[in-house]
Amino acid sequence: MSITAELSALSTALDELTARVVGLADGRGADDEDPIRADLQEVERQLTQAARRVAKSLRSLNA
């Protein structure tokens, strides 16, 4: 499999994981003091950052 295909698959997986984490965080309610919710929100931020980096790599390959 080419690196472009691998990165594309990884991008899709990151998007799906992010959606799952958001669902879990939302399921914890609106309590900003909930440590589990805070951790899940941090995971969401990190996954979003990873997805952006993968997208940047894909753009570089396609330039």
N, CA, C and O atoms as a Tinker XYZ file with bonds, in Angstrom:
   252  protein
     1  N      0.847000   -1.170000    0.000000    73     2
     2  CA     0.000000    0.000000    0.000000    64     1     3
     3  C      0.896000    1.237000    0.000000    63     2     4     5
     4  O      1.914000    1.271000    0.690000    81     3
     5  N      0.519000    2.235000   -0.763000    73     3     6
     6  CA     1.320000    3.451000   -0.862000    64     5     7
     7  C      1.195000    4.285000    0.408000    63     6     8     9
     8  O      0.256000    4.121000    1.188000    81     7
     9  N      2.150000    5.173000    0.597000    73     7    10
    10  CA     2.102000    6.030000    1.784000    64     9    11
    11  C      0.870000    6.929000    1.744000    63    10    12    13
    12  O      0.290000    7.222000    2.790000    81    11
    13  N      0.461000    7.371000    0.558000    73    11    14
    14  CA    -0.736000    8.200000    0.456000    64    13    15
    15  C     -1.967000    7.431000    0.925000    63    14    16    17
    16  O     -2.800000    7.964000    1.658000    81    15
    17  N     -2.074000    6.192000    0.501000    73    15    18
    18  CA    -3.205000    5.360000    0.927000    64    17    19
    19  C     -3.155000    5.096000    2.421000    63    18    20    21
    20  O     -4.189000    5.122000    3.089000    81    19
    21  N     -1.980000    4.844000    2.948000    73    19    22
    22  CA    -1.827000    4.601000    4.391000    64    21    23
    23  C     -2.230000    5.830000    5.192000    63    22    24    25
    24  O     -2.958000    5.727000    6.179000    81    23
    25  N     -1.746000    7.006000    4.754000    73    23    26
    26  CA    -2.084000    8.235000    5.470000    64    25    27
    27  C     -3.572000    8.553000    5.360000    63    26    28    29
    28  O     -4.175000    9.055000    6.308000    81    27
    29  N     -4.151000    8.265000    4.222000    73    27    30
    30  CA    -5.583000    8.480000    4.049000    64    29    31
    31  C     -6.383000    7.574000    4.989000    63    30    32    33
    32  O     -7.350000    8.016000    5.610000    81    31
    33  N     -5.982000    6.325000    5.087000    73    31    34
    34  CA    -6.646000    5.396000    6.002000    64    33    35
    35  C     -6.468000    5.838000    7.451000    63    34    36    37
    36  O     -7.398000    5.750000    8.253000    81    35
    37  N     -5.287000    6.307000    7.775000    73    35    38
    38  CA    -5.014000    6.800000    9.124000    64    37    39
    39  C     -5.873000    8.019000    9.430000    63    38    40    41
    40  O     -6.393000    8.150000   10.538000    81    39
    41  N     -6.025000    8.904000    8.463000    73    39    42
    42  CA    -6.864000   10.088000    8.631000    64    41    43
    43  C     -8.305000    9.697000    8.940000    63    42    44    45
    44  O     -8.937000   10.265000    9.830000    81    43
    45  N     -8.805000    8.737000    8.206000    73    43    46
    46  CA   -10.164000    8.246000    8.443000    64    45    47
    47  C    -10.291000    7.654000    9.835000    63    46    48    49
    48  O    -11.264000    7.924000   10.539000    81    47
    49  N     -9.318000    6.850000   10.237000    73    47    50
    50  CA    -9.342000    6.230000   11.562000    64    49    51
    51  C     -9.311000    7.288000   12.665000    63    50    52    53
    52  O    -10.029000    7.172000   13.659000    81    51
    53  N     -8.486000    8.314000   12.493000    73    51    54
    54  CA    -8.414000    9.384000   13.489000    64    53    55
    55  C     -9.743000   10.122000   13.590000    63    54    56    57
    56  O    -10.184000   10.453000   14.691000    81    55
    57  N    -10.380000   10.382000   12.461000    73    55    58
    58  CA   -11.685000   11.043000   12.473000    64    57    59
    59  C    -12.722000   10.202000   13.216000    63    58    60    61
    60  O    -13.516000   10.726000   13.998000    81    59
    61  N    -12.704000    8.899000   12.965000    73    59    62
    62  CA   -13.650000    8.006000   13.635000    64    61    63
    63  C    -13.380000    7.936000   15.140000    63    62    64    65
    64  O    -14.314000    7.965000   15.941000    81    63
    65  N    -12.117000    7.844000   15.517000    73    63    66
    66  CA   -11.766000    7.829000   16.941000    64    65    67
    67  C    -12.165000    9.123000   17.632000    63    66    68    69
    68  O    -12.673000    9.114000   18.754000    81    67
    69  N    -11.930000   10.225000   16.952000    73    67    70
    70  CA   -12.300000   11.522000   17.524000    64    69    71
    71  C    -13.795000   11.582000   17.779000    63    70    72    73
    72  O    -14.228000   12.032000   18.840000    81    71
    73  N    -14.583000   11.134000   16.817000    73    71    74
    74  CA   -16.041000   11.129000   16.984000    64    73    75
    75  C    -16.458000   10.257000   18.163000    63    74    76    77
    76  O    -17.372000   10.619000   18.904000    81    75
    77  N    -15.811000    9.131000   18.343000    73    75    78
    78  CA   -16.132000    8.248000   19.470000    64    77    79
    79  C    -15.791000    8.901000   20.798000    63    78    80    81
    80  O    -16.557000    8.812000   21.757000    81    79
    81  N    -14.640000    9.556000   20.851000    73    79    82
    82  CA   -14.222000   10.218000   22.082000    64    81    83
    83  C    -15.164000   11.373000   22.416000    63    82    84    85
    84  O    -15.527000   11.569000   23.575000    81    83
    85  N    -15.558000   12.135000   21.396000    73    83    86
    86  CA   -16.516000   13.229000   21.613000    64    85    87
    87  C    -17.821000   12.678000   22.175000    63    86    88    89
    88  O    -18.392000   13.251000   23.103000    81    87
    89  N    -18.289000   11.575000   21.617000    73    87    90
    90  CA   -19.510000   10.948000   22.116000    64    89    91
    91  C    -19.399000   10.541000   23.568000    63    90    92    93
    92  O    -20.332000   10.727000   24.350000    81    91
    93  N    -18.260000    9.989000   23.925000    73    91    94
    94  CA   -18.045000    9.604000   25.322000    64    93    95
    95  C    -18.018000   10.822000   26.234000    63    94    96    97
    96  O    -18.623000   10.811000   27.306000    81    95
    97  N    -17.323000   11.866000   25.815000    73    95    98
    98  CA   -17.240000   13.089000   26.617000    64    97    99
    99  C    -18.623000   13.713000   26.779000    63    98   100   101
   100  O    -19.005000   14.120000   27.876000    81    99
   101  N    -19.364000   13.785000   25.684000    73    99   102
   102  CA   -20.711000   14.355000   25.745000    64   101   103
   103  C    -21.621000   13.534000   26.657000    63   102   104   105
   104  O    -22.494000   14.079000   27.333000    81   103
   105  N    -21.412000   12.242000   26.666000    73   103   106
   106  CA   -22.204000   11.362000   27.511000    64   105   107
   107  C    -21.949000   11.558000   28.998000    63   106   108   109
   108  O    -22.741000   11.125000   29.835000    81   107
   109  N    -20.846000   12.209000   29.320000    73   107   110
   110  CA   -20.522000   12.476000   30.731000    64   109   111
   111  C    -21.290000   13.665000   31.277000    63   110   112   113
   112  O    -21.232000   13.942000   32.475000    81   111
   113  N    -22.011000   14.372000   30.412000    73   111   114
   114  CA   -22.786000   15.532000   30.856000    64   113   115
   115  C    -22.000000   16.812000   30.686000    63   114   116   117
   116  O    -20.968000   16.847000   30.016000    81   115
   117  N    -22.511000   17.872000   31.310000    73   115   118
   118  CA   -21.930000   19.206000   31.130000    64   117   119
   119  C    -21.094000   19.643000   32.331000    63   118   120   121
   120  O    -20.749000   20.820000   32.440000    81   119
   121  N    -20.766000   18.732000   33.222000    73   119   122
   122  CA   -19.998000   19.079000   34.417000    64   121   123
   123  C    -18.536000   19.310000   34.053000    63   122   124   125
   124  O    -17.791000   18.365000   33.791000    81   123
   125  N    -18.134000   20.586000   34.040000    73   123   126
   126  CA   -16.756000   20.925000   33.687000    64   125   127
   127  C    -15.752000   20.468000   34.737000    63   126   128   129
   128  O    -14.547000   20.478000   34.485000    81   127
   129  N    -16.223000   20.075000   35.892000    73   127   130
   130  CA   -15.342000   19.601000   36.966000    64   129   131
   131  C    -15.115000   18.085000   36.900000    63   130   132   133
   132  O    -14.320000   17.547000   37.670000    81   131
   133  N    -15.794000   17.408000   36.002000    73   131   134
   134  CA   -15.665000   15.956000   35.856000    64   133   135
   135  C    -14.287000   15.633000   35.278000    63   134   136   137
   136  O    -14.000000   15.993000   34.136000    81   135
   137  N    -13.427000   14.956000   36.054000    73   135   138
   138  CA   -12.071000   14.681000   35.564000    64   137   139
   139  C    -12.038000   13.743000   34.352000    63   138   140   141
   140  O    -11.148000   13.858000   33.509000    81   139
   141  N    -12.982000   12.834000   34.260000    73   139   142
   142  CA   -13.033000   11.926000   33.109000    64   141   143
   143  C    -13.388000   12.720000   31.856000    63   142   144   145
   144  O    -12.776000   12.537000   30.803000    81   143
   145  N    -14.367000   13.591000   31.972000    73   143   146
   146  CA   -14.753000   14.435000   30.831000    64   145   147
   147  C    -13.576000   15.312000   30.401000    63   146   148   149
   148  O    -13.320000   15.470000   29.207000    81   147
   149  N    -12.875000   15.872000   31.357000    73   147   150
   150  CA   -11.714000   16.714000   31.040000    64   149   151
   151  C    -10.640000   15.902000   30.317000    63   150   152   153
   152  O    -10.041000   16.378000   29.353000    81   151
   153  N    -10.402000   14.692000   30.779000    73   151   154
   154  CA    -9.418000   13.827000   30.118000    64   153   155
   155  C     -9.847000   13.500000   28.695000    63   154   156   157
   156  O     -9.031000   13.527000   27.773000    81   155
   157  N    -11.121000   13.193000   28.519000    73   155   158
   158  CA   -11.621000   12.877000   27.181000    64   157   159
   159  C    -11.523000   14.084000   26.255000    63   158   160   161
   160  O    -11.232000   13.932000   25.068000    81   159
   161  N    -11.761000   15.273000   26.781000    73   159   162
   162  CA   -11.617000   16.479000   25.964000    64   161   163
   163  C    -10.161000   16.691000   25.561000    63   162   164   165
   164  O     -9.887000   17.148000   24.451000    81   163
   165  N     -9.236000   16.366000   26.444000    73   163   166
   166  CA    -7.814000   16.469000   26.096000    64   165   167
   167  C     -7.460000   15.446000   25.019000    63   166   168   169
   168  O     -6.718000   15.760000   24.088000    81   167
   169  N     -7.975000   14.245000   25.136000    73   167   170
   170  CA    -7.751000   13.223000   24.110000    64   169   171
   171  C     -8.296000   13.715000   22.770000    63   170   172   173
   172  O     -7.656000   13.544000   21.733000    81   171
   173  N     -9.482000   14.326000   22.798000    73   171   174
   174  CA   -10.057000   14.877000   21.570000    64   173   175
   175  C     -9.122000   15.915000   20.948000    63   174   176   177
   176  O     -8.895000   15.901000   19.738000    81   175
   177  N     -8.588000   16.800000   21.759000    73   175   178
   178  CA    -7.665000   17.822000   21.236000    64   177   179
   179  C     -6.435000   17.181000   20.601000    63   178   180   181
   180  O     -5.993000   17.599000   19.531000    81   179
   181  N     -5.891000   16.175000   21.259000    73   179   182
   182  CA    -4.695000   15.509000   20.731000    64   181   183
   183  C     -4.994000   14.761000   19.434000    63   182   184   185
   184  O     -4.191000   14.791000   18.501000    81   183
   185  N     -6.136000   14.098000   19.370000    73   183   186
   186  CA    -6.512000   13.394000   18.143000    64   185   187
   187  C     -6.745000   14.376000   16.997000    63   186   188   189
   188  O     -6.376000   14.107000   15.854000    81   187
   189  N     -7.359000   15.514000   17.313000    73   187   190
   190  CA    -7.585000   16.543000   16.295000    64   189   191
   191  C     -6.254000   17.079000   15.781000    63   190   192   193
   192  O     -6.084000   17.290000   14.580000    81   191
   193  N     -5.323000   17.295000   16.685000    73   191   194
   194  CA    -3.993000   17.755000   16.282000    64   193   195
   195  C     -3.306000   16.711000   15.397000    63   194   196   197
   196  O     -2.693000   17.055000   14.387000    81   195
   197  N     -3.410000   15.453000   15.774000    73   195   198
   198  CA    -2.810000   14.382000   14.971000    64   197   199
   199  C     -3.445000   14.333000   13.585000    63   198   200   201
   200  O     -2.747000   14.154000   12.587000    81   199
   201  N     -4.762000   14.491000   13.520000    73   199   202
   202  CA    -5.452000   14.473000   12.223000    64   201   203
   203  C     -4.982000   15.625000   11.343000    63   202   204   205
   204  O     -4.824000   15.459000   10.134000    81   203
   205  N     -4.761000   16.786000   11.940000    73   203   206
   206  CA    -4.268000   17.931000   11.167000    64   205   207
   207  C     -2.866000   17.670000   10.623000    63   206   208   209
   208  O     -2.556000   18.036000    9.489000    81   207
   209  N     -2.030000   17.041000   11.427000    73   207   210
   210  CA    -0.666000   16.748000   10.974000    64   209   211
   211  C     -0.675000   15.733000    9.844000    63   210   212   213
   212  O      0.090000   15.858000    8.888000    81   211
   213  N     -1.531000   14.735000    9.948000    73   211   214
   214  CA    -1.648000   13.744000    8.874000    64   213   215
   215  C     -2.158000   14.422000    7.605000    63   214   216   217
   216  O     -1.652000   14.156000    6.515000    81   215
   217  N     -3.152000   15.292000    7.740000    73   215   218
   218  CA    -3.678000   16.012000    6.575000    64   217   219
   219  C     -2.594000   16.879000    5.939000    63   218   220   221
   220  O     -2.506000   16.976000    4.715000    81   219
   221  N     -1.783000   17.498000    6.767000    73   219   222
   222  CA    -0.678000   18.315000    6.245000    64   221   223
   223  C      0.303000   17.443000    5.464000    63   222   224   225
   224  O      0.778000   17.838000    4.399000    81   223
   225  N      0.601000   16.276000    5.987000    73   223   226
   226  CA     1.496000   15.355000    5.281000    64   225   227
   227  C      0.909000   14.931000    3.945000    63   226   228   229
   228  O      1.622000   14.857000    2.944000    81   227
   229  N     -0.396000   14.650000    3.927000    73   227   230
   230  CA    -1.056000   14.276000    2.674000    64   229   231
   231  C     -0.985000   15.415000    1.658000    63   230   232   233
   232  O     -0.720000   15.185000    0.478000    81   231
   233  N     -1.220000   16.627000    2.115000    73   231   234
   234  CA    -1.129000   17.778000    1.206000    64   233   235
   235  C      0.281000   17.921000    0.645000    63   234   236   237
   236  O      0.456000   18.225000   -0.535000    81   235
   237  N      1.283000   17.703000    1.490000    73   235   238
   238  CA     2.675000   17.802000    1.038000    64   237   239
   239  C      2.991000   16.748000   -0.015000    63   238   240   241
   240  O      3.700000   17.022000   -0.983000    81   239
   241  N      2.471000   15.563000    0.174000    73   239   242
   242  CA     2.706000   14.484000   -0.795000    64   241   243
   243  C      2.026000   14.776000   -2.131000    63   242   244   245
   244  O      2.532000   14.399000   -3.188000    81   243
   245  N      0.893000   15.441000   -2.076000    73   243   246
   246  CA     0.107000   15.699000   -3.275000    64   245   247
   247  C      0.475000   17.013000   -3.947000    63   246   248   249
   248  O     -0.090000   17.362000   -4.984000    81   247
   249  N      1.424000   17.748000   -3.357000    73   247   250
   250  CA     1.799000   19.048000   -3.939000    64   249   251
   251  C      2.771000   18.890000   -5.079000    63   250   252
   252  O      3.187000   19.882000   -5.677000    81   251
